């Protein structure tokens, strides 16, 4: 008989872990990473929101199954997480929330309200009136460029703008590599929260046309208060392995600021700005035959 595993709420978990050059497997009901020497490192089952799998990582079928049951997001990335190739779906797919998100994104008025809310939460002030989404995006770009400059100056780091080549990792300067590593961390944790809450990462409001459009929308709200300062602080020290140092700093920042506990409520607050209620089920629909048990995890977890 399969042992029943109850996912814990996202806010109670470790944010994310990176795995490289090892095989993720299951031993005695727990995640283990086996390296080339045979050494096994245990990972707490259900205690991690997201596992970032870098080149050199392999995953067994048993590990994928366990990840799905405990609501742990698996993300296959490039080196230092600079590119995302694929992601699992630990929970999500709640039809009411997907329809709600899509309805807000498809209506021009509600979409603009949501974008204005994102702008207000990001910059601490309301955007100018009578501006379109395109115009707000332009204003946002100017402010973001200036924010990078100010943070670089605060940490005395040379900064010539956001430049990097995702096809040639290591070609960028140390500040850009640090920022890339930091944004990879925040995208991972944000996508895990979005999926756990039952929303679609691809349905964005400012960003569109990308598999992670909504991830970028949400992560941009708080990245300059969390991981970007950490990235420049690490870059200023010029460490030998800047990517590793940035990951550790992001992990500590996520823990200190309790980021996981704030993302899902933040998503709800952003979407509520659209002034639209979640759609009710059609009258002709019928409930599922076997009611679901009350769960410890977030709504949408499948286990």
VEXDREN-2710 file (C-alpha; in Angstrom, 1 decimal):
% VEXDREN-2710
k/r/px/py/pz
1/UNK/0.0/0.0/0.0
2/UNK/1.3/3.4/-0.9
3/UNK/2.1/5.5/2.1
4/UNK/-0.1/8.6/2.3
5/UNK/2.1/11.8/2.2
6/UNK/0.5/15.0/3.2
7/UNK/2.1/18.2/1.7
8/UNK/2.8/21.0/4.1
9/UNK/1.9/24.6/3.3
10/UNK/4.3/26.4/1.0
11/UNK/5.0/29.1/3.6
12/UNK/6.4/26.5/6.0
13/UNK/9.0/25.2/3.6
14/UNK/12.7/25.8/2.7
15/UNK/12.5/28.0/-0.4
16/UNK/14.7/26.1/-2.9
17/UNK/17.8/23.9/-3.4
18/UNK/20.1/23.5/-6.3
19/UNK/21.3/20.1/-7.5
20/UNK/24.2/19.6/-9.9
21/UNK/26.3/16.6/-10.9
22/UNK/24.3/14.0/-9.0
23/UNK/21.2/11.7/-9.3
24/UNK/18.0/12.5/-7.4
25/UNK/16.4/9.3/-6.3
26/UNK/14.2/8.0/-3.5
27/UNK/15.5/5.9/-0.6
28/UNK/13.3/4.7/2.3
29/UNK/10.6/7.2/1.2
30/UNK/12.9/10.2/1.2
31/UNK/14.7/12.2/-1.5
32/UNK/18.4/11.5/-1.8
33/UNK/21.1/12.9/-4.1
34/UNK/23.8/10.4/-5.0
35/UNK/27.0/11.8/-6.3
36/UNK/29.7/10.0/-8.4
37/UNK/31.4/8.7/-5.3
38/UNK/28.2/7.1/-4.1
39/UNK/27.7/9.5/-1.2
40/UNK/24.0/10.0/-0.4
41/UNK/22.7/13.3/0.8
42/UNK/19.1/13.3/2.2
43/UNK/16.6/16.1/1.4
44/UNK/13.6/16.5/3.7
45/UNK/10.5/15.2/2.0
46/UNK/7.9/17.8/1.5
47/UNK/10.0/20.4/3.2
48/UNK/11.3/22.0/0.0
49/UNK/9.3/24.3/-2.3
50/UNK/11.5/23.9/-5.4
51/UNK/14.5/21.8/-6.6
52/UNK/16.6/23.5/-9.3
53/UNK/18.2/20.8/-11.4
54/UNK/21.4/22.0/-13.2
55/UNK/23.4/20.3/-15.9
56/UNK/24.8/17.1/-14.6
57/UNK/21.7/16.3/-12.5
58/UNK/19.6/13.2/-13.3
59/UNK/16.3/12.3/-11.8
60/UNK/14.7/8.9/-11.3
61/UNK/11.0/8.1/-12.0
62/UNK/10.5/7.5/-8.3
63/UNK/11.9/10.9/-7.5
64/UNK/9.5/12.6/-10.0
65/UNK/6.6/10.7/-8.5
66/UNK/7.6/11.7/-4.9
67/UNK/8.0/15.3/-6.0
68/UNK/4.5/15.3/-7.4
69/UNK/3.0/13.8/-4.2
70/UNK/4.6/16.2/-1.8
71/UNK/4.1/19.3/-4.0
72/UNK/7.8/20.0/-4.7
73/UNK/8.4/21.8/-8.0
74/UNK/11.2/20.4/-10.2
75/UNK/12.8/22.9/-12.5
76/UNK/15.4/21.9/-15.1
77/UNK/17.8/24.8/-15.7
78/UNK/21.0/25.8/-17.3
79/UNK/24.2/26.5/-15.4
80/UNK/23.4/28.7/-12.4
81/UNK/19.8/28.6/-13.4
82/UNK/20.3/31.2/-16.1
83/UNK/18.0/29.4/-18.4
84/UNK/14.8/27.4/-17.7
85/UNK/14.2/24.3/-19.9
86/UNK/11.3/22.6/-18.2
87/UNK/9.2/22.5/-15.0
88/UNK/6.9/20.1/-13.2
89/UNK/3.6/21.0/-11.8
90/UNK/3.4/20.1/-8.1
91/UNK/-0.1/21.4/-7.6
92/UNK/-1.9/24.1/-9.6
93/UNK/-4.5/23.5/-12.3
94/UNK/-7.4/24.7/-10.2
95/UNK/-9.9/25.5/-12.8
96/UNK/-11.6/28.3/-10.8
97/UNK/-8.3/30.2/-10.3
98/UNK/-7.1/29.6/-13.9
99/UNK/-10.4/30.9/-15.3
100/UNK/-10.2/33.9/-12.9
101/UNK/-6.6/34.7/-14.0
102/UNK/-7.5/34.3/-17.7
103/UNK/-10.6/36.5/-17.4
104/UNK/-8.6/39.3/-15.8
105/UNK/-5.9/39.1/-18.4
106/UNK/-8.3/39.0/-21.3
107/UNK/-10.3/42.1/-20.3
108/UNK/-8.5/45.4/-21.2
109/UNK/-9.9/47.3/-18.2
110/UNK/-9.2/44.7/-15.6
111/UNK/-5.7/44.0/-17.0
112/UNK/-4.8/47.6/-16.7
113/UNK/-6.0/47.7/-13.1
114/UNK/-3.9/44.7/-12.3
115/UNK/-0.8/46.3/-14.0
116/UNK/-1.4/49.5/-12.1
117/UNK/-1.5/47.6/-8.8
118/UNK/1.8/45.8/-9.7
119/UNK/3.3/49.2/-10.4
120/UNK/2.1/50.6/-7.1
121/UNK/3.4/47.7/-5.1
122/UNK/6.7/47.8/-6.9
123/UNK/7.5/51.5/-6.6
124/UNK/5.5/52.4/-3.5
125/UNK/3.4/55.0/-5.4
126/UNK/0.5/55.0/-7.9
127/UNK/1.4/55.4/-11.5
128/UNK/0.3/58.5/-13.5
129/UNK/-3.4/58.5/-14.6
130/UNK/-4.6/57.8/-18.1
131/UNK/-1.6/55.7/-19.1
132/UNK/-1.9/52.5/-21.1
133/UNK/-0.1/49.2/-20.3
134/UNK/2.5/50.0/-23.0
135/UNK/3.1/53.4/-21.5
136/UNK/3.4/52.0/-18.0
137/UNK/5.9/49.5/-19.3
138/UNK/8.0/52.3/-20.7
139/UNK/7.9/54.2/-17.4
140/UNK/8.8/51.1/-15.5
141/UNK/11.8/50.4/-17.8
142/UNK/13.3/53.8/-17.0
143/UNK/12.8/53.4/-13.3
144/UNK/14.2/49.9/-13.3
145/UNK/17.3/51.1/-15.1
146/UNK/17.8/53.8/-12.5
147/UNK/17.2/51.3/-9.6
148/UNK/20.0/49.1/-10.9
149/UNK/22.3/52.1/-11.0
150/UNK/21.5/53.2/-7.5
151/UNK/22.0/49.8/-6.0
152/UNK/25.3/49.3/-7.9
153/UNK/26.4/52.7/-6.5
154/UNK/25.4/51.7/-3.0
155/UNK/27.7/48.7/-3.1
156/UNK/30.4/50.5/-5.1
157/UNK/30.1/48.0/-8.0
158/UNK/30.9/49.1/-11.6
159/UNK/27.7/48.9/-13.6
160/UNK/27.2/49.5/-17.4
161/UNK/23.7/48.1/-17.6
162/UNK/22.0/44.7/-17.7
163/UNK/24.0/42.7/-20.3
164/UNK/24.5/39.0/-20.5
165/UNK/24.5/36.3/-23.1
166/UNK/22.3/33.3/-22.0
167/UNK/24.0/31.1/-24.6
168/UNK/27.5/31.9/-23.3
169/UNK/27.4/31.7/-19.5
170/UNK/30.4/33.4/-18.0
171/UNK/30.8/36.0/-20.7
172/UNK/29.1/38.7/-18.6
173/UNK/30.9/40.8/-16.0
174/UNK/30.7/39.7/-12.4
175/UNK/27.8/42.0/-11.5
176/UNK/25.6/40.8/-14.4
177/UNK/26.4/37.1/-13.5
178/UNK/25.4/37.8/-9.9
179/UNK/22.2/39.4/-11.0
180/UNK/21.5/36.5/-13.3
181/UNK/22.0/34.0/-10.6
182/UNK/19.8/36.0/-8.2
183/UNK/16.9/36.4/-10.6
184/UNK/17.1/32.6/-11.4
185/UNK/16.6/32.0/-7.6
186/UNK/13.6/34.3/-7.3
187/UNK/12.0/33.0/-10.5
188/UNK/12.2/29.5/-9.1
189/UNK/10.6/30.3/-5.8
190/UNK/8.0/32.5/-7.5
191/UNK/7.0/29.8/-10.0
192/UNK/6.7/27.2/-7.2
193/UNK/4.3/29.5/-5.4
194/UNK/2.2/30.3/-8.5
195/UNK/1.8/26.7/-9.3
196/UNK/1.1/25.7/-5.7
197/UNK/-1.6/28.4/-5.6
198/UNK/-3.3/27.0/-8.7
199/UNK/-2.5/29.8/-11.2
200/UNK/-0.8/29.6/-14.7
201/UNK/2.8/30.8/-15.0
202/UNK/2.3/31.7/-18.7
203/UNK/-0.7/34.0/-18.3
204/UNK/0.9/37.4/-17.5
205/UNK/-0.3/41.0/-17.4
206/UNK/2.8/43.0/-18.1
207/UNK/4.8/40.2/-19.6
208/UNK/3.2/38.1/-22.3
209/UNK/4.2/35.4/-24.8
210/UNK/6.6/33.5/-22.5
211/UNK/6.1/30.3/-20.4
212/UNK/6.9/32.3/-17.3
213/UNK/5.2/35.6/-18.1
214/UNK/3.3/35.7/-14.8
215/UNK/6.4/34.6/-12.9
216/UNK/8.2/37.7/-14.2
217/UNK/5.3/39.9/-13.3
218/UNK/5.2/38.7/-9.7
219/UNK/8.9/38.4/-9.1
220/UNK/9.6/41.9/-10.4
221/UNK/7.4/43.3/-7.6
222/UNK/9.8/42.3/-4.8
223/UNK/13.2/41.4/-6.4
224/UNK/14.7/44.8/-5.8
225/UNK/13.8/44.5/-2.1
226/UNK/15.3/41.0/-1.8
227/UNK/17.7/39.3/-4.3
228/UNK/19.1/42.2/-6.4
229/UNK/20.7/44.0/-3.4
230/UNK/22.1/40.6/-2.3
231/UNK/23.6/40.1/-5.8
232/UNK/25.4/43.4/-5.8
233/UNK/26.6/42.9/-2.2
234/UNK/28.2/39.6/-3.3
235/UNK/29.6/41.0/-6.5
236/UNK/31.3/43.7/-4.6
237/UNK/33.4/41.0/-2.8
238/UNK/34.5/39.5/-6.1
239/UNK/34.3/35.9/-4.9
240/UNK/35.8/33.0/-6.9
241/UNK/32.4/31.3/-7.3
242/UNK/30.0/34.2/-7.5
243/UNK/27.0/32.1/-8.5
244/UNK/27.3/29.8/-5.4
245/UNK/27.7/32.8/-3.1
246/UNK/24.7/34.5/-4.6
247/UNK/22.5/31.4/-4.2
248/UNK/23.5/31.1/-0.5
249/UNK/22.8/34.8/0.0
250/UNK/19.4/34.5/-1.7
251/UNK/18.5/31.5/0.4
252/UNK/19.3/33.5/3.5
253/UNK/17.3/36.4/2.3
254/UNK/14.3/34.3/1.5
255/UNK/14.5/32.8/5.0
256/UNK/15.0/36.2/6.8
257/UNK/12.2/37.9/4.9
258/UNK/9.9/34.8/5.0
259/UNK/9.4/35.3/1.2
260/UNK/7.5/32.1/0.7
261/UNK/4.8/33.1/3.2
262/UNK/4.2/36.4/1.4
263/UNK/4.1/35.4/-2.3
264/UNK/0.7/33.7/-2.5
265/UNK/-1.1/36.5/-0.5
266/UNK/0.7/39.0/-2.8
267/UNK/-0.7/37.2/-5.8
268/UNK/-4.2/37.4/-4.4
269/UNK/-3.8/41.1/-3.6
270/UNK/-2.5/41.9/-7.1
271/UNK/-5.3/40.0/-8.9
272/UNK/-8.0/41.4/-6.6
273/UNK/-7.2/44.9/-7.9
274/UNK/-9.0/43.9/-11.1
275/UNK/-12.2/44.3/-9.2
276/UNK/-13.6/41.0/-10.5
277/UNK/-14.8/38.1/-8.4
278/UNK/-13.6/34.6/-9.2
279/UNK/-16.2/32.9/-11.5
280/UNK/-18.7/30.6/-10.0
281/UNK/-19.2/27.1/-11.4
282/UNK/-22.0/26.8/-14.1
283/UNK/-25.4/25.7/-12.7
284/UNK/-25.3/22.5/-14.8
285/UNK/-21.9/21.4/-13.4
286/UNK/-21.8/18.6/-10.8
287/UNK/-19.4/18.2/-7.9
288/UNK/-16.9/15.4/-7.9
289/UNK/-18.3/12.1/-6.7
290/UNK/-15.8/11.6/-3.9
291/UNK/-15.2/14.8/-1.8
292/UNK/-11.5/15.6/-1.1
293/UNK/-10.1/15.3/2.4
294/UNK/-9.0/18.4/4.2
295/UNK/-5.3/18.9/3.4
296/UNK/-2.4/20.4/5.2
297/UNK/-0.9/21.9/2.0
298/UNK/-1.9/24.8/-0.2
299/UNK/-5.1/24.6/-2.3
300/UNK/-4.2/22.8/-5.5
301/UNK/-1.8/20.3/-4.2
302/UNK/-2.7/16.9/-5.7
303/UNK/-1.5/14.5/-3.0
END
